[in-house]
Amino acid sequence: MPWNHKPENERKKLKKQDSIPRQIWVFFCSVKLTVYTLVLLAVTSIIGTVVLQNGAPQQYVDLYGKGIYNLIQVFQIGDMYHAWWFLLLLLLLCINITVCSVERLSLIWKTIFPKQLRFNPDRFLKSRTKQTFVVPQDAQKLARSSEAWLNSRVGQVHRQKDENTFLLYSEKGRWTRLGVFVVHASVLLLLAGALIGAVFGFKANVRIDEGGRTNQVFTARTREPVTLDFTIQCNEFEVKFYDTGAPEDFRSNLTIIENGQESFTKDIRVNHPLRYKGINIFQSSYGTATPNAAVVSIVDNVTGRETTQTIRIGETIGLPDDQGYFLLQGFLPHFDFRNNNLGETFFGKVDLANKQGFQIGLPVKFPTFDKMRKGRFAFAVKDFEKRYYTGLQVTKDPGVWYVYAGFILMILGCWVTFFMSHQSFLIAVQPQAGGQVTIHLAGKTNRSARDMKLRLARMAAQLENQLTKG
């Protein structure tokens, strides 16, 4: 029955609003959700700044205690910006911004792209910023002149006659209402870039000796190996020092090898990385690599005789008079002795005849160090070929181009949003008694009404001057 038609439509509308998909949509387009998510991200970012990130387990125990360390482990606060819940917050913010933008865009789409342009003259003529002046000329002629003037200043003019009044309407910048959506899109790109970089990127380190090569790097956070699609070879490492001994500059000469072929060779320095196929290779550190051999002096304290011999690491030699053997075991760039750093040190094992073997350290800077042992033989390193290793930081961030695009869009969106506006103008030409014609000029804008008032004053003066001359 006709009387039941409206209630039935209302019931259908209410039922649609109460549907689960609609409730989910309303939840995600909530401004409160945006505020709460941003607050949570801000608070957790502060925590991530205060709490040590990517530290060793013992560091956390020493700083915060065992209980807090367990809590840090459970919630991955030690690597918070890669924690699943932090990435989930970023994803939630992305969904929230997307849904809010779609919801708002659907409401103003007809405003931005109307099927038929309409305007309300009373809305303009009742404006307090309206400018009015009188010209003693023919109304139709003034309407034509005003239309040409408005077309040159603003854009296409829509003409309408209301009784004896000629109404001329023009507008520009309707599309600028999309500026806020460009800003939203830029934020989405920035968040997407952060998510993609966190999930699919990595930050790793590797140490390569001069002349060495590798296609594996180790993540800074978990020390898990990452295999590259190419091999990095360190051809040469060079370091220059100030007179004080501090490093002035260090350089690595690297070659990229792919499919067994050398692709190219390049020198890298600090802040001058090598980039190849989305992988960034930065110069981050250096150190003394393990030498291949050393020139070792052996003094027999009984006979006073000294022998010098070049010994390779891992090589065993016989001691004078068949008194035993000496094995050069390895090398340490830093040797701690009673809380003193003795610097570069070789170490080896001495096996004397009919005695148990023992290990000795041979600091390069302290050749008489082994004499303190007061054994039959005193060992010292006379010389060795110094080799360096280069420390490289290897990163991959596939989301970086999304971040770049996001920054560009944000600049464009902010420029449109804050420095451009949708402006509409109306000129009303009203004939009066005695051959006088009243001209009304009014305007509206969606931003900066004060600027519009000043602009209308200037435009009215220009229009009056134009019509008076004409």
C-alpha positions as CSV (number, residue, x, y, z in Angstrom):
1,M,0.0,0.0,0.0
2,P,1.2,3.6,-0.7
3,W,1.2,4.5,3.0
4,N,3.7,1.7,3.8
5,H,6.1,2.5,1.0
6,K,8.3,5.1,2.9
7,P,8.7,3.0,6.1
8,E,9.8,0.1,3.9
9,N,12.5,2.2,2.3
10,E,13.7,3.4,5.6
11,R,13.9,-0.1,7.0
12,K,16.1,-1.2,4.0
13,K,18.3,1.8,4.5
14,L,18.7,1.1,8.2
15,K,19.4,-2.6,7.4
16,K,22.1,-1.6,4.9
17,Q,23.7,0.7,7.5
18,D,23.7,-2.1,10.1
19,S,25.4,-4.6,7.8
20,I,28.8,-5.9,8.8
21,P,30.7,-4.6,5.7
22,R,29.2,-1.1,6.3
23,Q,30.2,-1.2,10.0
24,I,33.8,-2.2,9.0
25,W,33.8,0.7,6.5
26,V,32.6,3.2,9.1
27,F,35.3,1.9,11.6
28,F,38.1,2.5,9.1
29,C,36.9,5.9,8.0
30,S,36.7,7.2,11.6
31,V,38.8,10.3,12.3
32,K,39.2,9.0,15.9
33,L,41.0,6.0,14.5
34,T,43.4,8.3,12.7
35,V,44.1,10.3,15.9
36,Y,44.5,7.2,18.1
37,T,46.8,5.5,15.5
38,L,49.0,8.6,15.1
39,V,49.3,9.0,18.9
40,L,50.3,5.3,19.2
41,L,52.9,5.7,16.5
42,A,54.3,8.9,18.2
43,V,54.5,7.2,21.6
44,T,56.1,4.0,20.2
45,S,58.6,6.1,18.1
46,I,59.6,7.9,21.3
47,I,60.1,4.5,23.0
48,G,62.2,3.4,20.0
49,T,64.4,6.5,20.3
50,V,64.9,6.0,24.1
51,V,65.4,2.3,24.1
52,L,68.6,0.9,22.6
53,Q,68.0,-0.6,19.2
54,N,69.7,-3.6,17.7
55,G,72.0,-4.1,20.7
56,A,73.6,-7.3,22.0
57,P,71.5,-9.3,24.5
58,Q,74.1,-8.6,27.3
59,Q,73.8,-4.9,26.6
60,Y,70.1,-5.0,27.4
61,V,70.6,-7.1,30.5
62,D,73.2,-4.7,31.8
63,L,71.1,-1.6,31.0
64,Y,67.6,-2.7,31.9
65,G,67.9,-6.0,33.8
66,K,66.8,-9.5,33.0
67,G,63.0,-8.9,33.4
68,I,62.9,-5.8,31.1
69,Y,65.1,-7.6,28.6
70,N,62.5,-10.5,28.4
71,L,59.8,-7.9,27.8
72,I,61.9,-6.2,25.1
73,Q,62.4,-9.6,23.5
74,V,58.7,-10.5,23.5
75,F,57.5,-7.2,22.0
76,Q,60.6,-6.8,19.7
77,I,61.3,-3.4,21.2
78,G,65.0,-3.8,20.5
79,D,64.2,-3.6,16.8
80,M,60.9,-1.8,17.1
81,Y,60.7,-0.3,13.6
82,H,60.7,-3.8,12.2
83,A,58.4,-5.3,14.8
84,W,55.2,-6.9,13.5
85,W,53.0,-4.7,15.6
86,F,54.7,-1.5,14.5
87,L,54.3,-2.5,10.9
88,L,50.7,-3.4,11.6
89,L,50.1,0.2,12.9
90,L,51.5,1.6,9.7
91,L,49.3,-0.7,7.7
92,L,46.3,0.3,9.8
93,L,47.1,4.0,9.2
94,C,47.3,3.3,5.4
95,I,43.9,1.7,5.3
96,N,42.4,4.4,7.5
97,I,43.7,7.2,5.2
98,T,42.6,5.4,2.1
99,V,39.1,4.8,3.4
100,C,38.7,8.3,4.7
101,S,39.9,9.7,1.4
102,V,37.5,7.6,-0.7
103,E,34.6,8.5,1.7
104,R,35.3,12.2,1.4
105,L,36.1,12.1,-2.3
106,S,32.7,10.4,-3.0
107,L,31.0,13.4,-1.3
108,I,32.7,16.2,-3.1
109,W,33.2,14.5,-6.5
110,K,30.0,16.1,-7.8
111,T,31.2,19.4,-6.6
112,I,34.5,19.1,-8.4
113,F,33.0,17.6,-11.6
114,P,29.4,18.6,-11.8
115,K,27.2,17.3,-14.7
116,Q,25.6,20.8,-15.0
117,L,27.0,24.0,-13.6
118,R,24.7,25.8,-11.3
119,F,25.0,28.8,-9.1
120,N,22.9,30.7,-6.5
121,P,22.9,34.5,-7.2
122,D,21.5,35.3,-3.8
123,R,24.5,33.6,-2.1
124,F,26.8,36.1,-3.9
125,L,24.6,39.2,-3.7
126,K,24.2,38.9,0.0
127,S,27.9,38.7,0.6
128,R,29.5,41.3,2.8
129,T,32.5,41.6,0.5
130,K,30.3,42.5,-2.5
131,Q,31.5,45.6,-4.4
132,T,29.0,48.0,-6.0
133,F,29.3,51.0,-8.3
134,V,27.0,52.8,-10.8
135,V,27.7,53.5,-14.5
136,P,25.4,55.7,-16.7
137,Q,25.3,53.5,-19.8
138,D,23.1,51.0,-21.7
139,A,22.6,47.9,-19.6
140,Q,23.1,45.4,-22.4
141,K,26.3,47.1,-23.6
142,L,27.6,47.0,-20.0
143,A,26.7,43.3,-19.8
144,R,28.6,42.5,-22.9
145,S,31.6,44.5,-21.8
146,S,31.5,42.9,-18.3
147,E,31.2,39.4,-19.8
148,A,34.3,40.0,-22.0
149,W,36.3,41.4,-19.0
150,L,35.3,38.6,-16.7
151,N,36.2,36.0,-19.4
152,S,39.7,37.5,-19.7
153,R,40.3,37.7,-16.0
154,V,38.8,34.4,-14.8
155,G,37.5,32.1,-17.5
156,Q,34.5,30.9,-19.3
157,V,31.4,33.0,-18.4
158,H,27.9,31.6,-17.9
159,R,25.3,34.2,-18.6
160,Q,21.8,34.2,-17.1
161,K,19.0,36.9,-17.0
162,D,16.8,37.3,-14.0
163,E,14.0,39.7,-14.8
164,N,15.9,42.9,-15.8
165,T,19.2,41.8,-14.2
166,F,22.0,40.3,-16.2
167,L,23.9,37.7,-14.2
168,L,27.5,36.8,-15.3
169,Y,29.1,33.9,-13.5
170,S,32.6,32.5,-13.9
171,E,34.9,30.4,-11.8
172,K,38.4,28.8,-11.8
173,G,40.4,26.4,-9.7
174,R,37.6,23.9,-9.0
175,W,40.1,21.1,-9.4
176,T,42.3,22.6,-6.5
177,R,39.9,20.9,-4.1
178,L,41.8,17.7,-5.0
179,G,44.9,19.1,-3.3
180,V,44.1,17.5,0.0
181,F,43.8,14.1,-1.7
182,V,47.2,14.6,-3.3
183,V,48.6,15.1,0.2
184,H,46.8,11.9,1.4
185,A,48.2,10.0,-1.6
186,S,51.7,11.3,-0.7
187,V,51.4,10.1,2.9
188,L,50.2,6.7,1.6
189,L,53.3,6.5,-0.7
190,L,55.6,7.4,2.2
191,L,54.0,4.8,4.5
192,A,54.1,2.2,1.7
193,G,57.8,2.9,1.1
194,A,58.5,2.4,4.8
195,L,56.6,-0.8,4.8
196,I,58.2,-2.2,1.7
197,G,61.6,-1.2,2.9
198,A,61.1,-2.8,6.3
199,V,59.7,-6.1,4.9
200,F,61.7,-6.6,1.7
201,G,64.8,-4.6,2.4
202,F,67.8,-5.2,4.6
203,K,70.8,-3.5,6.2
204,A,73.9,-5.7,6.4
205,N,77.7,-5.6,6.9
206,V,80.6,-7.4,5.5
207,R,84.4,-7.5,5.9
208,I,86.5,-8.2,2.9
209,D,90.3,-8.5,3.0
210,E,92.4,-6.9,0.3
211,G,92.3,-9.3,-2.7
212,G,89.3,-11.1,-1.3
213,R,85.8,-11.4,-2.6
214,T,82.4,-12.5,-1.4
215,N,78.8,-12.7,-2.4
216,Q,77.4,-13.0,1.2
217,V,76.7,-10.2,3.6
218,F,75.3,-10.4,7.2
219,T,72.3,-8.5,8.5
220,A,73.1,-6.0,11.2
221,R,70.2,-7.1,13.3
222,T,70.4,-10.9,13.3
223,R,73.7,-11.6,11.6
224,E,71.8,-13.9,9.2
225,P,73.6,-14.4,5.8
226,V,72.1,-12.7,2.7
227,T,73.3,-14.0,-0.7
228,L,73.7,-11.3,-3.3
229,D,73.2,-11.8,-7.1
230,F,76.8,-10.7,-7.7
231,T,80.2,-10.9,-6.0
232,I,82.1,-8.0,-4.5
233,Q,85.9,-8.0,-4.8
234,C,88.2,-5.7,-2.9
235,N,91.2,-5.1,-5.2
236,E,92.9,-2.5,-2.9
237,F,92.4,-0.6,0.2
238,E,94.2,2.7,1.0
239,V,94.2,4.8,4.1
240,K,95.8,8.2,4.8
241,F,96.5,9.5,8.3
242,Y,96.9,12.9,9.8
243,D,100.1,13.7,11.7
244,T,98.2,12.9,14.9
245,G,97.6,9.4,13.7
246,A,93.9,9.9,13.1
247,P,92.6,8.6,9.7
248,E,92.2,11.4,7.2
249,D,90.7,9.4,4.3
250,F,90.2,5.8,3.4
251,R,89.3,4.3,0.0
252,S,88.3,0.9,-1.3
253,N,88.7,-0.1,-4.9
254,L,85.9,-2.6,-5.6
255,T,85.0,-4.7,-8.6
256,I,81.5,-6.1,-9.2
257,I,81.6,-9.6,-10.7
258,E,78.4,-11.1,-12.1
259,N,78.1,-14.5,-13.9
260,G,81.9,-14.8,-13.7
261,Q,82.5,-11.6,-15.6
262,E,83.7,-8.3,-14.2
263,S,80.9,-5.7,-14.6
264,F,82.8,-2.6,-13.5
265,T,85.3,-1.3,-11.0
266,K,84.9,1.8,-8.8
267,D,86.5,3.5,-5.8
268,I,84.2,4.2,-2.9
269,R,84.8,6.5,0.1
270,V,82.7,7.6,3.0
271,N,79.5,9.3,1.7
272,H,80.4,8.2,-1.9
273,P,78.8,4.7,-2.2
274,L,78.6,2.3,-5.0
275,R,75.1,1.5,-6.3
276,Y,74.2,-1.5,-8.4
277,K,70.9,-3.2,-9.1
278,G,69.2,-1.6,-6.1
279,I,72.0,-2.5,-3.7
280,N,73.9,0.3,-2.0
281,I,77.5,-0.4,-0.9
282,F,78.9,2.2,1.6
283,Q,82.4,2.5,3.0
284,S,81.9,2.2,6.8
285,S,85.1,1.0,8.5
286,Y,88.5,-0.6,8.0
287,G,91.0,-2.6,10.0
288,T,94.1,-4.7,9.8
289,A,93.6,-8.0,8.1
290,T,95.3,-11.2,9.1
291,P,98.8,-11.2,7.4
292,N,100.0,-14.2,5.5
293,A,103.4,-14.4,7.3
294,A,105.7,-12.6,9.7
295,V,109.5,-12.3,10.1
296,V,110.2,-13.8,13.6
297,S,113.3,-13.4,15.6
298,I,114.3,-16.3,17.9
299,V,117.0,-15.6,20.6
300,D,118.5,-18.5,22.5
301,N,119.1,-17.0,25.9
302,V,121.7,-19.7,26.7
303,T,124.0,-19.3,23.8
304,G,122.9,-15.7,22.9
305,R,122.5,-16.7,19.3
306,E,119.7,-15.0,17.3
307,T,118.0,-16.5,14.2
308,T,115.5,-14.8,12.0
309,Q,113.0,-16.7,9.9
310,T,110.0,-15.9,7.8
311,I,107.1,-18.0,9.1
312,R,103.7,-18.3,7.5
313,I,100.6,-18.4,9.7
314,G,99.8,-22.1,10.4
315,E,103.4,-23.1,9.7
316,T,105.6,-25.0,12.3
317,I,109.4,-24.6,12.4
318,G,112.1,-26.4,14.4
319,L,113.9,-24.5,17.2
320,P,117.7,-24.3,17.3
321,D,119.6,-27.4,18.4
322,D,116.4,-29.5,18.1
323,Q,115.1,-28.1,21.3
324,G,111.5,-28.2,20.1
325,Y,109.0,-26.6,17.7
326,F,107.3,-23.3,17.2
327,L,103.9,-22.9,15.5
328,L,102.7,-19.5,14.4
329,Q,99.0,-19.8,15.0
330,G,97.4,-16.4,14.1
331,F,97.1,-12.7,14.4
332,L,95.0,-10.3,16.5
333,P,94.6,-6.6,15.5
334,H,94.0,-5.8,19.2
335,F,95.5,-7.8,22.1
336,D,94.3,-7.0,25.7
337,F,96.9,-7.7,28.4
338,R,95.9,-6.9,31.9
339,N,93.4,-4.3,30.7
340,N,96.0,-2.7,28.4
341,N,95.6,-2.8,24.6
342,L,99.0,-3.9,23.1
343,G,97.8,-3.4,19.5
344,E,98.7,-5.8,16.7
345,T,99.8,-9.1,18.1
346,F,100.8,-12.5,16.6
347,F,100.4,-15.5,18.8
348,G,101.9,-19.0,18.6
349,K,102.6,-22.2,20.4
350,V,106.0,-23.3,21.8
351,D,106.6,-27.1,22.2
352,L,110.0,-27.7,24.0
353,A,111.5,-31.1,24.2
354,N,110.2,-33.2,27.1
355,K,108.0,-30.3,28.2
356,Q,104.3,-29.4,27.9
357,G,103.5,-26.8,25.2
358,F,102.4,-23.3,25.9
359,Q,101.0,-20.3,24.0
360,I,102.8,-17.0,23.7
361,G,101.8,-13.5,22.4
362,L,104.1,-11.4,20.3
363,P,103.0,-7.7,20.2
364,V,104.5,-6.0,17.2
365,K,105.0,-2.7,19.1
366,F,106.7,-4.4,22.1
367,P,109.5,-6.7,20.7
368,T,110.9,-7.4,24.2
369,F,107.5,-8.5,25.5
370,D,108.3,-12.2,25.4
371,K,111.6,-11.7,27.3
372,M,109.5,-11.2,30.5
373,R,108.6,-14.9,30.3
374,K,112.3,-15.7,31.0
375,G,112.4,-18.9,29.1
376,R,115.2,-20.4,27.1
377,F,114.0,-18.9,23.8
378,A,112.7,-15.3,23.4
379,F,110.5,-14.6,20.4
380,A,109.8,-11.3,18.7
381,V,108.2,-10.1,15.4
382,K,110.6,-8.1,13.4
383,D,108.4,-7.3,10.4
384,F,105.3,-8.3,8.5
385,E,103.5,-7.3,5.4
386,K,100.6,-5.2,6.6
387,R,97.3,-5.8,4.9
388,Y,93.9,-4.1,5.5
389,Y,90.4,-5.2,5.3
390,T,87.5,-3.0,4.2
391,G,84.3,-2.8,6.2
392,L,81.3,-2.3,4.0
393,Q,77.7,-1.5,4.8
394,V,75.4,-3.1,2.2
395,T,71.8,-2.0,2.1
396,K,68.7,-2.6,0.0
397,D,65.6,-0.5,0.2
398,P,63.1,-1.2,-2.6
399,G,60.7,1.3,-1.0
400,V,62.9,4.3,-1.5
401,W,61.3,5.3,-4.8
402,Y,57.9,5.3,-3.2
403,V,59.3,7.6,-0.6
404,Y,60.8,9.9,-3.2
405,A,57.5,10.0,-5.1
406,G,55.7,10.6,-1.8
407,F,57.8,13.7,-1.1
408,I,57.3,15.1,-4.6
409,L,53.5,14.6,-4.3
410,M,53.5,16.1,-0.8
411,I,55.2,19.3,-2.1
412,L,52.8,19.5,-5.0
413,G,49.8,18.7,-2.8
414,C,50.7,21.3,-0.1
415,W,51.3,23.9,-2.8
416,V,47.9,23.3,-4.3
417,T,46.2,23.1,-0.9
418,F,47.7,26.1,0.7
419,F,48.5,28.5,-2.2
420,M,45.7,27.8,-4.6
421,S,41.9,27.8,-4.2
422,H,38.5,27.4,-5.9
423,Q,37.3,30.9,-6.8
424,S,34.0,31.9,-8.2
425,F,32.8,35.4,-9.3
426,L,29.4,36.9,-10.1
427,I,28.7,40.2,-11.9
428,A,25.1,41.5,-11.7
429,V,24.2,44.3,-14.1
430,Q,21.0,46.0,-12.8
431,P,19.3,48.8,-14.8
432,Q,18.0,51.6,-12.6
433,A,15.6,54.5,-13.3
434,G,17.1,57.5,-15.1
435,G,19.5,55.6,-17.3
436,Q,21.7,54.5,-14.4
437,V,23.1,50.9,-14.2
438,T,24.2,49.4,-10.9
439,I,27.1,46.9,-11.2
440,H,27.6,44.3,-8.4
441,L,30.8,42.3,-8.2
442,A,30.9,39.5,-5.7
443,G,33.2,36.4,-5.2
444,K,33.5,33.3,-3.1
445,T,36.5,31.1,-2.3
446,N,37.0,28.0,-0.3
447,R,40.1,29.4,1.3
448,S,41.4,32.8,2.6
449,A,38.3,35.0,2.5
450,R,40.4,38.0,3.5
451,D,42.5,37.7,0.3
452,M,39.2,37.4,-1.7
453,K,38.0,40.7,-0.2
454,L,41.1,42.5,-1.2
455,R,41.0,41.0,-4.7
456,L,37.4,42.0,-5.2
457,A,38.3,45.6,-4.3
458,R,41.0,45.6,-6.9
459,M,38.8,43.9,-9.5
460,A,35.9,46.3,-9.0
461,A,38.2,49.3,-9.5
462,Q,39.6,47.7,-12.7
463,L,36.1,46.8,-14.0
464,E,34.7,50.3,-13.2
465,N,37.6,51.9,-15.1
466,Q,37.1,49.6,-18.0
467,L,33.3,50.2,-18.2
468,T,33.7,54.0,-17.8
469,K,36.2,54.2,-20.6
470,G,34.1,51.9,-22.8
